[in-house]
Amino acid sequence: MKSSERKCSFCSKTVTEVKKLIVGAEGSICDYCVAVCYVVLENGGVEMIRTFEKVKSDFAKLNDQQ
């Protein structure tokens, strides 16, 4: 697969649509999906949706600043 065709195995965004793409032997994960995974691991399922929305908002603000 060409590097320009690589995409996140979780959200299917291409390498050109994300800031970072971590590529492994069997799949890839983008910076946004890593942030979502962090929220899930830190907060568990009960608070996941509420916290996910906050992370999503914070992530958007961070991207706007750069």
N, CA, C and O atoms as CSV, one atom per row, in Angstrom:
chain,resi,resn,atom,element,x,y,z
A,1,MET,N,N,0.833,-1.179,0.000
A,1,MET,CA,C,0.000,0.000,0.000
A,1,MET,C,C,0.883,1.249,0.000
A,1,MET,O,O,1.842,1.343,0.766
A,2,LYS,N,N,0.553,2.188,-0.854
A,2,LYS,CA,C,1.289,3.448,-0.918
A,2,LYS,C,C,1.046,4.236,0.365
A,2,LYS,O,O,-0.025,4.135,0.963
A,3,SER,N,N,2.033,5.020,0.788
A,3,SER,CA,C,1.874,5.801,2.018
A,3,SER,C,C,0.714,6.784,1.913
A,3,SER,O,O,0.085,7.086,2.927
A,4,SER,N,N,0.412,7.292,0.725
A,4,SER,CA,C,-0.695,8.235,0.543
A,4,SER,C,C,-2.059,7.551,0.664
A,4,SER,O,O,-3.073,8.229,0.828
A,5,GLU,N,N,-2.095,6.216,0.584
A,5,GLU,CA,C,-3.343,5.461,0.680
A,5,GLU,C,C,-3.606,4.949,2.090
A,5,GLU,O,O,-4.673,4.397,2.355
A,6,ARG,N,N,-2.653,5.123,2.995
A,6,ARG,CA,C,-2.825,4.617,4.353
A,6,ARG,C,C,-3.961,5.337,5.047
A,6,ARG,O,O,-4.193,6.525,4.822
A,7,LYS,N,N,-4.680,4.589,5.908
A,7,LYS,CA,C,-5.784,5.179,6.651
A,7,LYS,C,C,-5.901,4.522,8.021
A,7,LYS,O,O,-5.374,3.434,8.254
A,8,CYS,N,N,-6.594,5.197,8.909
A,8,CYS,CA,C,-6.817,4.700,10.261
A,8,CYS,C,C,-7.721,3.464,10.201
A,8,CYS,O,O,-8.749,3.473,9.524
A,9,SER,N,N,-7.339,2.427,10.896
A,9,SER,CA,C,-8.126,1.198,10.926
A,9,SER,C,C,-9.414,1.358,11.722
A,9,SER,O,O,-10.311,0.522,11.616
A,10,PHE,N,N,-9.520,2.419,12.518
A,10,PHE,CA,C,-10.682,2.620,13.369
A,10,PHE,C,C,-11.703,3.574,12.758
A,10,PHE,O,O,-12.896,3.268,12.750
A,11,CYS,N,N,-11.262,4.725,12.245
A,11,CYS,CA,C,-12.203,5.726,11.716
A,11,CYS,C,C,-12.130,5.878,10.198
A,11,CYS,O,O,-12.948,6.582,9.606
A,12,SER,N,N,-11.169,5.232,9.573
A,12,SER,CA,C,-10.981,5.227,8.117
A,12,SER,C,C,-10.531,6.559,7.528
A,12,SER,O,O,-10.574,6.734,6.310
A,13,LYS,N,N,-10.099,7.509,8.370
A,13,LYS,CA,C,-9.556,8.755,7.826
A,13,LYS,C,C,-8.210,8.455,7.183
A,13,LYS,O,O,-7.443,7.626,7.674
A,14,THR,N,N,-7.937,9.133,6.088
A,14,THR,CA,C,-6.681,8.904,5.378
A,14,THR,C,C,-5.545,9.678,6.041
A,14,THR,O,O,-5.773,10.546,6.883
A,15,VAL,N,N,-4.347,9.354,5.653
A,15,VAL,CA,C,-3.159,9.996,6.218
A,15,VAL,C,C,-3.178,11.504,5.981
A,15,VAL,O,O,-2.594,12.258,6.758
A,16,THR,N,N,-3.835,11.943,4.928
A,16,THR,CA,C,-3.911,13.383,4.644
A,16,THR,C,C,-4.979,14.092,5.476
A,16,THR,O,O,-4.997,15.322,5.531
A,17,GLU,N,N,-5.864,13.340,6.119
A,17,GLU,CA,C,-6.944,13.921,6.918
A,17,GLU,C,C,-6.617,14.017,8.410
A,17,GLU,O,O,-7.390,14.596,9.174
A,18,VAL,N,N,-5.489,13.459,8.827
A,18,VAL,CA,C,-5.129,13.445,10.247
A,18,VAL,C,C,-3.764,14.091,10.452
A,18,VAL,O,O,-2.996,14.267,9.506
A,19,LYS,N,N,-3.476,14.442,11.702
A,19,LYS,CA,C,-2.166,15.030,11.997
A,19,LYS,C,C,-1.084,13.953,12.070
A,19,LYS,O,O,0.020,14.130,11.556
A,20,LYS,N,N,-1.418,12.833,12.719
A,20,LYS,CA,C,-0.466,11.735,12.885
A,20,LYS,C,C,-1.173,10.419,12.600
A,20,LYS,O,O,-2.352,10.255,12.910
A,21,LEU,N,N,-0.445,9.492,12.010
A,21,LEU,CA,C,-0.967,8.155,11.767
A,21,LEU,C,C,0.108,7.168,12.181
A,21,LEU,O,O,1.190,7.128,11.596
A,22,ILE,N,N,-0.199,6.374,13.196
A,22,ILE,CA,C,0.739,5.355,13.668
A,22,ILE,C,C,0.451,4.086,12.883
A,22,ILE,O,O,-0.653,3.544,12.938
A,23,VAL,N,N,1.454,3.619,12.153
A,23,VAL,CA,C,1.275,2.479,11.260
A,23,VAL,C,C,1.986,1.268,11.837
A,23,VAL,O,O,3.170,1.321,12.169
A,24,GLY,N,N,1.241,0.172,11.951
A,24,GLY,CA,C,1.796,-1.096,12.423
A,24,GLY,C,C,1.723,-2.139,11.329
A,24,GLY,O,O,1.291,-1.859,10.211
A,25,ALA,N,N,2.147,-3.333,11.660
A,25,ALA,CA,C,2.166,-4.423,10.681
A,25,ALA,C,C,0.757,-4.830,10.235
A,25,ALA,O,O,0.559,-5.224,9.085
A,26,GLU,N,N,-0.213,-4.736,11.137
A,26,GLU,CA,C,-1.559,-5.214,10.831
A,26,GLU,C,C,-2.612,-4.115,10.742
A,26,GLU,O,O,-3.763,-4.403,10.413
A,27,GLY,N,N,-2.251,-2.865,11.025
A,27,GLY,CA,C,-3.235,-1.790,10.984
A,27,GLY,C,C,-2.619,-0.465,11.380
A,27,GLY,O,O,-1.420,-0.367,11.638
A,28,SER,N,N,-3.469,0.558,11.424
A,28,SER,CA,C,-3.023,1.916,11.747
A,28,SER,C,C,-4.034,2.573,12.670
A,28,SER,O,O,-5.200,2.183,12.718
A,29,ILE,N,N,-3.562,3.590,13.410
A,29,ILE,CA,C,-4.454,4.370,14.264
A,29,ILE,C,C,-4.027,5.833,14.203
A,29,ILE,O,O,-2.838,6.151,14.253
A,30,CYS,N,N,-5.018,6.714,14.095
A,30,CYS,CA,C,-4.722,8.145,13.995
A,30,CYS,C,C,-4.676,8.779,15.385
A,30,CYS,O,O,-5.073,8.168,16.378
A,31,ASP,N,N,-4.184,10.012,15.431
A,31,ASP,CA,C,-4.060,10.735,16.689
A,31,ASP,C,C,-5.416,10.939,17.366
A,31,ASP,O,O,-5.499,10.891,18.594
A,32,TYR,N,N,-6.455,11.159,16.608
A,32,TYR,CA,C,-7.781,11.358,17.183
A,32,TYR,C,C,-8.276,10.074,17.856
A,32,TYR,O,O,-8.797,10.125,18.970
A,33,CYS,N,N,-8.122,8.944,17.203
A,33,CYS,CA,C,-8.574,7.677,17.781
A,33,CYS,C,C,-7.744,7.295,19.004
A,33,CYS,O,O,-8.257,6.654,19.921
A,34,VAL,N,N,-6.476,7.677,19.028
A,34,VAL,CA,C,-5.661,7.466,20.225
A,34,VAL,C,C,-6.258,8.259,21.382
A,34,VAL,O,O,-6.353,7.750,22.499
A,35,ALA,N,N,-6.664,9.512,21.120
A,35,ALA,CA,C,-7.279,10.336,22.160
A,35,ALA,C,C,-8.576,9.715,22.674
A,35,ALA,O,O,-8.840,9.736,23.876
A,36,VAL,N,N,-9.372,9.171,21.784
A,36,VAL,CA,C,-10.619,8.516,22.176
A,36,VAL,C,C,-10.308,7.291,23.038
A,36,VAL,O,O,-10.964,7.072,24.056
A,37,CYS,N,N,-9.330,6.504,22.647
A,37,CYS,CA,C,-8.941,5.322,23.420
A,37,CYS,C,C,-8.476,5.716,24.816
A,37,CYS,O,O,-8.793,5.039,25.794
A,38,TYR,N,N,-7.731,6.800,24.907
A,38,TYR,CA,C,-7.267,7.294,26.197
A,38,TYR,C,C,-8.455,7.600,27.101
A,38,TYR,O,O,-8.461,7.225,28.274
A,39,VAL,N,N,-9.456,8.276,26.559
A,39,VAL,CA,C,-10.652,8.615,27.339
A,39,VAL,C,C,-11.339,7.350,27.827
A,39,VAL,O,O,-11.732,7.271,28.991
A,40,VAL,N,N,-11.488,6.374,26.970
A,40,VAL,CA,C,-12.153,5.128,27.337
A,40,VAL,C,C,-11.387,4.435,28.465
A,40,VAL,O,O,-11.995,3.980,29.433
A,41,LEU,N,N,-10.071,4.351,28.350
A,41,LEU,CA,C,-9.268,3.675,29.356
A,41,LEU,C,C,-9.258,4.428,30.685
A,41,LEU,O,O,-9.280,3.805,31.747
A,42,GLU,N,N,-9.225,5.737,30.637
A,42,GLU,CA,C,-9.171,6.538,31.857
A,42,GLU,C,C,-10.515,6.643,32.564
A,42,GLU,O,O,-10.555,6.719,33.792
A,43,ASN,N,N,-11.606,6.649,31.826
A,43,ASN,CA,C,-12.906,6.946,32.416
A,43,ASN,C,C,-13.894,5.788,32.418
A,43,ASN,O,O,-14.953,5.887,33.037
A,44,GLY,N,N,-13.577,4.723,31.756
A,44,GLY,CA,C,-14.489,3.595,31.716
A,44,GLY,C,C,-15.742,3.904,30.913
A,44,GLY,O,O,-15.881,5.000,30.370
A,45,GLY,N,N,-16.636,2.961,30.839
A,45,GLY,CA,C,-17.819,3.079,30.005
A,45,GLY,C,C,-18.864,4.061,30.493
A,45,GLY,O,O,-19.548,4.669,29.669
A,46,VAL,N,N,-19.019,4.244,31.806
A,46,VAL,CA,C,-20.093,5.078,32.338
A,46,VAL,C,C,-19.953,6.539,31.923
A,46,VAL,O,O,-20.926,7.157,31.490
A,47,GLU,N,N,-18.771,7.085,32.051
A,47,GLU,CA,C,-18.540,8.491,31.723
A,47,GLU,C,C,-17.983,8.676,30.312
A,47,GLU,O,O,-17.673,9.796,29.906
A,48,MET,N,N,-17.860,7.599,29.581
A,48,MET,CA,C,-17.176,7.647,28.296
A,48,MET,C,C,-17.799,8.648,27.323
A,48,MET,O,O,-17.074,9.453,26.739
A,49,ILE,N,N,-19.089,8.622,27.135
A,49,ILE,CA,C,-19.716,9.477,26.129
A,49,ILE,C,C,-19.566,10.948,26.502
A,49,ILE,O,O,-19.204,11.767,25.657
A,50,ARG,N,N,-19.841,11.288,27.760
A,50,ARG,CA,C,-19.729,12.676,28.206
A,50,ARG,C,C,-18.300,13.174,28.049
A,50,ARG,O,O,-18.072,14.282,27.564
A,51,THR,N,N,-17.344,12.358,28.455
A,51,THR,CA,C,-15.947,12.745,28.375
A,51,THR,C,C,-15.485,12.785,26.924
A,51,THR,O,O,-14.694,13.650,26.548
A,52,PHE,N,N,-15.969,11.862,26.115
A,52,PHE,CA,C,-15.611,11.841,24.702
A,52,PHE,C,C,-15.992,13.156,24.030
A,52,PHE,O,O,-15.221,13.700,23.239
A,53,GLU,N,N,-17.169,13.659,24.340
A,53,GLU,CA,C,-17.618,14.921,23.749
A,53,GLU,C,C,-16.711,16.068,24.173
A,53,GLU,O,O,-16.419,16.955,23.371
A,54,LYS,N,N,-16.257,16.059,25.442
A,54,LYS,CA,C,-15.342,17.102,25.902
A,54,LYS,C,C,-14.002,16.989,25.185
A,54,LYS,O,O,-13.445,17.999,24.753
A,55,VAL,N,N,-13.478,15.775,25.055
A,55,VAL,CA,C,-12.207,15.574,24.361
A,55,VAL,C,C,-12.334,15.990,22.905
A,55,VAL,O,O,-11.427,16.611,22.351
A,56,LYS,N,N,-13.444,15.652,22.292
A,56,LYS,CA,C,-13.684,16.025,20.902
A,56,LYS,C,C,-13.649,17.547,20.756
A,56,LYS,O,O,-13.045,18.072,19.820
A,57,SER,N,N,-14.296,18.247,21.681
A,57,SER,CA,C,-14.306,19.704,21.660
A,57,SER,C,C,-12.908,20.266,21.909
A,57,SER,O,O,-12.467,21.174,21.204
A,58,ASP,N,N,-12.209,19.725,22.915
A,58,ASP,CA,C,-10.855,20.179,23.231
A,58,ASP,C,C,-9.900,19.911,22.069
A,58,ASP,O,O,-9.030,20.730,21.771
A,59,PHE,N,N,-10.065,18.777,21.425
A,59,PHE,CA,C,-9.225,18.402,20.291
A,59,PHE,C,C,-9.438,19.382,19.133
A,59,PHE,O,O,-8.482,19.790,18.473
A,60,ALA,N,N,-10.694,19.754,18.894
A,60,ALA,CA,C,-11.006,20.707,17.829
A,60,ALA,C,C,-10.376,22.070,18.129
A,60,ALA,O,O,-9.837,22.722,17.235
A,61,LYS,N,N,-10.449,22.491,19.392
A,61,LYS,CA,C,-9.841,23.763,19.796
A,61,LYS,C,C,-8.341,23.717,19.608
A,61,LYS,O,O,-7.745,24.684,19.134
A,62,LEU,N,N,-7.725,22.610,19.972
A,62,LEU,CA,C,-6.282,22.450,19.824
A,62,LEU,C,C,-5.885,22.534,18.350
A,62,LEU,O,O,-4.898,23.187,18.012
A,63,ASN,N,N,-6.631,21.891,17.489
A,63,ASN,CA,C,-6.353,21.929,16.046
A,63,ASN,C,C,-6.510,23.333,15.487
A,63,ASN,O,O,-5.767,23.733,14.591
A,64,ASP,N,N,-7.476,24.083,16.012
A,64,ASP,CA,C,-7.691,25.461,15.558
A,64,ASP,C,C,-6.531,26.365,15.933
A,64,ASP,O,O,-6.237,27.327,15.223
A,65,GLN,N,N,-5.869,26.063,17.045
A,65,GLN,CA,C,-4.751,26.885,17.509
A,65,GLN,C,C,-3.495,26.668,16.692
A,65,GLN,O,O,-2.622,27.535,16.653
A,66,GLN,N,N,-3.392,25.521,16.039
A,66,GLN,CA,C,-2.158,25.182,15.318
A,66,GLN,C,C,-2.208,25.586,13.889
A,66,GLN,O,O,-1.246,25.369,13.152
